[in-house]
Amino acid sequence: MVRHIVIWNYQEGFSPEEKALKGKEVKEKLEALKEIISGVIALNVHIDPLSSSTKDVILNSLFESEEALSAYQVHPAHKEVSAFVGTVMKDRVCMDYYES
């Protein structure tokens, strides 16, 4: 299995209320991909970090294989959601690794 973790901060200029709304929308759109794209074992988005955090939103997902992750990344549904996320988030950090 392959773990895929992505972490972001919000774009500048959003009020706290806008961040809450945008975060909820990012969470809903990303988590819906689990039901659309095969090879996804788990896909969870967390939008309520502790005050000690330096990032705002995290995607923590698990895939059947590296090939499944690659297929997810080019899937049209993921590309559509990714385009939306890019309008809301910045400072993307990603780590993929084999889970034992």
N, C-alpha and C positions, 0 to 999 in steps of 0.2 A: 504494500500500500504506500501511497505517496501523500504526504502532508503538504498543503499549500496554504501559506499564511501571508496575508497582505494587510498592511497597516497604513492609514492615512491621517491627515489633518484636514479640517475644513478649509475651503477657500476663504480668503479675507473678505470682510464686509458683511457677513451674516450676523444677525442678532442672535441671542441665545434661543429665542423662540423659533427663528428660521433654522438654526442648527438642529433643534429637536425635530422639526418637521422634515427637513432634508435627510437627517439620519434615519428616521423611521422609513422614509421612502427608499433609501439605499438598502436598508435591511430587508424590506419586503421584496424588492426587485431581485437582489442577490439570492436570498433564500429560496425564492420561487424557482431558480434555475435547477435546483436538486430534482424537481419533478419533471423537468423538461429535457435535461441532458443526461444521457446514460453514462455510467462509469463513476458517477458521484455517489460516494457512500454517505458523507455528512457535509453539511455546509451551514455554518452558524456565523452570524454577524452580531457583534456586541457594540452598542452605541452609548453606553453609560460608564465611561472609565472612572476610576478613582481619581481623586485630586492629585495623587502622586504620579499620574501618567503623563507622558510627553506626546502621546498620539490620541486622536479622537475616536477613531473607528477601526475595528479589526475584523477581518474575514478569516475564519479558521475552518479550513475544509480538508476533506480526506477523499482520495480517489483510489480506484481499484488498481491503477498502474500509472506509470509515467505516460504511456500512450493515451490513457483516459484523460489525464490532465492536459495533454497536448490537444486532444480533440475538443475538450471544453473551451480552451483558449481561443480556438478558431470558429467555434459554433456561432451561428448568426444570432441566437438569443443572447449569448454572452457578450458578443460584440455590441449589441444594442444597449445592454445594461452598462457595459463598460464605458460607452460613450456618455451616458447619463452621469455615471459616477465621476467622470473626468470634468464635468461642469460644476460639481459640488466639492470635490476633494483635490488635495495637492499633496506633495511630499510623499509619494507612494514608496513604500518599502516592501520587499517581497522576499520570502525564503521558502524554498521547496526542498523536501528531504524524504528519504525512505524511512518509513516508520517500522520499527521492529516489534 
